[in-house]
């Protein structure tokens, strides 16, 4: 299925590249806008990869034997099993209709001295976002890594 061009984004690889650019900025300067873009983008990129335009195809795909699935279908099933993807999914599904069933993402203003394990480059007075009890940067990085592996294996390999 051909993807329409939306603001210069014409397919899953373009959307992934845009999310990588946003994540690079977000990593050093976390903010609400990029947090939302990354959550919604990372959650929906698997539908762009699948490319059918079908509403909620995952129940149908899960019923198929794994041997009969397309690589795109299997990838969508596999990434959904990732704990970090589940955190993003729960946030997106909780807020998509203007109501939240899950707690709001937690923000922490780093005004106190760093804790052990703070990433190099973190600054005091910087705001950090958490999805569940996980630093959003770690969550986003793990999901982006899984998508990157997909693109390298199936679209460039």
C-alpha positions as a printed Julia matrix, in Angstrom:
157×3 Matrix{Float64}:
   0.0     0.0    0.0
   1.4     3.38  -0.97
   1.6     5.89   1.85
   0.46    9.47   1.34
   3.01   12.19   1.95
   2.19   14.08   5.13
   4.45   17.06   5.83
   7.29   15.41   3.92
   6.8    12.02   5.58
   5.93    9.52   2.87
   6.33    6.16   4.54
   7.39    4.24   7.62
  11.11    4.85   7.12
  10.55    8.61   6.87
   8.45    8.56  10.04
  11.12    6.51  11.82
  13.85    8.94  10.73
  11.78   11.88  11.98
  11.26   10.15  15.32
  15.02    9.57  15.61
  15.63   13.29  15.03
  13.04   14.24  17.63
  14.42   11.69  20.1
  17.94   13.07  19.7
  16.69   16.5   20.73
  14.36   15.09  23.41
  17.18   13.12  25.01
  18.99   16.34  25.92
  15.94   18.6   26.34
  12.88   16.56  27.4
   9.61   18.4   26.81
   5.9    17.66  26.64
   5.51   18.12  22.87
   8.27   15.69  21.93
   7.13   13.25  24.62
   3.67   13.1   23.05
   5.02   12.88  19.49
   7.34   10.01  20.41
   4.65    8.11  22.31
   2.06    8.36  19.56
   4.57    7.89  16.75
   6.27    4.84  18.25
   2.93    3.25  19.02
   1.54    3.73  15.5
   4.67    3.09  13.42
   3.97   -0.65  13.38
   0.7     0.07  11.5
   2.67    2.14   8.98
   5.07   -0.78   8.54
   2.16   -3.19   8.08
   0.8    -0.84   5.43
  -2.69   -2.27   5.02
  -4.62    0.75   6.29
  -6.77   -1.77   8.12
  -8.35   -0.75  11.43
  -6.95   -2.88  14.26
  -5.54   -5.79  12.24
  -3.72   -7.35  15.18
  -6.47   -9.68  16.41
  -6.8   -11.14  12.93
  -3.02  -11.5   12.6
  -2.61  -13.11  16.01
  -5.05  -15.86  14.97
  -2.88  -16.81  11.98
  -0.22  -19.47  12.33
   3.17  -17.81  12.71
   4.41  -19.64   9.61
   1.68  -17.96   7.54
   2.42  -14.41   8.67
   4.21  -11.81   6.58
   7.43  -10.43   8.09
   5.64   -7.12   8.75
   2.86   -8.92  10.58
   5.26  -10.92  12.73
   7.25   -7.81  13.56
   4.08   -6.05  14.72
   3.25   -8.98  16.99
   6.82   -9.19  18.31
   7.26   -5.51  19.11
   3.93   -5.49  20.94
   5.41   -8.03  23.39
   8.21   -5.65  24.34
   7.67   -4.27  27.85
   8.62   -0.75  26.75
   6.15   -0.87  23.86
   3.43   -1.93  26.31
   4.18    1.11  28.48
   3.78    3.38  25.45
   0.63    1.58  24.34
  -0.95    1.91  27.78
  -0.24    5.64  27.82
  -1.62    6.16  24.3
  -4.75    4.1   24.87
  -5.41    5.74  28.22
  -5.36    9.23  26.79
  -6.67    8.92  23.25
 -10.26    9.79  24.1
  -9.44   12.64  26.45
  -9.62   10.5   29.57
  -6.85    8.73  31.41
  -7.34    5.29  32.92
  -3.65    5.06  33.78
  -1.79    7.6   35.93
  -0.37   10.61  34.12
   3.26   10.33  33.1
   5.39   11.44  36.01
   7.72   14.39  35.63
  10.73   14.98  37.81
  12.58   18.25  37.97
  16.23   17.47  38.63
  17.04   20.18  41.14
  18.82   17.95  43.63
  22.24   16.41  43.09
  22.38   13.61  40.56
  21.56   10.13  41.67
  23.86    7.24  40.91
  23.38    6.14  37.34
  22.24    9.48  35.91
  23.14    9.59  32.21
  26.17   11.67  31.32
  25.03   15.05  30.07
  22.01   15.35  32.35
  21.71   18.79  33.86
  20.36   20.16  37.08
  17.03   21.96  36.73
  16.15   19.7   33.8
  12.73   18.05  33.61
  12.52   14.31  33.05
   9.47   12.28  32.1
   8.64    8.79  33.28
   6.33    6.22  31.7
   5.21    4.01  34.54
   8.3     3.87  36.72
  10.73    4.03  33.78
  12.63    7.02  32.45
  10.97    7.86  29.14
  14.33    8.2   27.39
  15.14    4.57  28.19
  11.69    3.45  27.07
  11.86    5.37  23.78
  15.42    4.23  23.1
  14.52    0.56  23.5
  11.55    0.8   21.12
  13.52    2.87  18.59
  16.27    0.24  18.71
  13.76   -2.49  17.86
  12.42   -0.45  14.93
  15.98    0.32  13.76
  16.76   -3.41  13.71
  13.63   -3.99  11.62
  14.55   -1.37   9.03
  18.14   -2.59   8.79
  17.08   -6.21   8.36
  14.1    -5.9    6.04
  14.4    -2.63   4.18
  18.13   -2.26   3.8
  19.43   -5.8    4.05
